[in-house]
């Protein structure tokens, strides 16, 4: 695999700046972030191009942006490609630097992206990158002050949280956890990790100094259990582990066959095909600059461009992205590497009004006043 310019592909978790990239010293592109009604207008337009009159070349830019901080993780969850021994032979280790983050964000703003929400999520654990707080500060400089990302919670210590920029910033940590210690450490964590993650979450929720951080917990017993009554009890038990807080949300996680990595979940497939919305609404950028099909494409099976070497428009409506969309419109996901084994288009729950509401108010922060 060819190394992208400025990509930090190495094992050092504190990558140095590239001398060819002057990211932090540049002046951020001015931006006026969306109002609530402009958000509604944008997603109404996206719905038209995605669902009502599907087109391979939409006339707007994505406002749901995910940027990977690192593809290295301190856990080996059995439901994640990180657990595969050859994962980093397929996708070499990479750490994003603040300088490279500035390059990405500058191009997004120059391309017309106006959201203030950024998802520091793709592969890996963000806090493994020791410069994560510096990257968050770069995000704030570019007007991204709503930060929403997945973390396993193991490294959410007071020392690391204190480094994150605070002024006029909001954070949402999504953490896959379980009320059952044995289930968590068998499926997701390492020996002794359950207690440490629980303590970190409890501290965030109990301490008013962390009132800028919201925690979304997802009960992962659904990976190994199918009894609805048991899962409901686990979800209630998970909520009961922590103090009551307006900054806590709890629900059970729904697992999918993420880009074909979990073939045992294919039993859900081929009931009724529904068009996947991600290629019309989202942009997922890996720490090496590669733009992939979705936040589930951790093995880079469908590389659609590179934000280091291309503009946003060149990627968003480039030939690879248009081809991917056409294959999905034609109900031929098998022609896209990342989509061939995915069961998401066959899961009716993903397309219900309840899930659309949850996504709008959660991930998209549609009703946020920040």
Order of alpha helices (4+ residues) and beta strands (2+ residues): alpha-beta-alpha-alpha-beta-alpha-beta-alpha-beta-alpha-alpha-beta-alpha-beta-alpha-beta-beta-beta-alpha-alpha-alpha
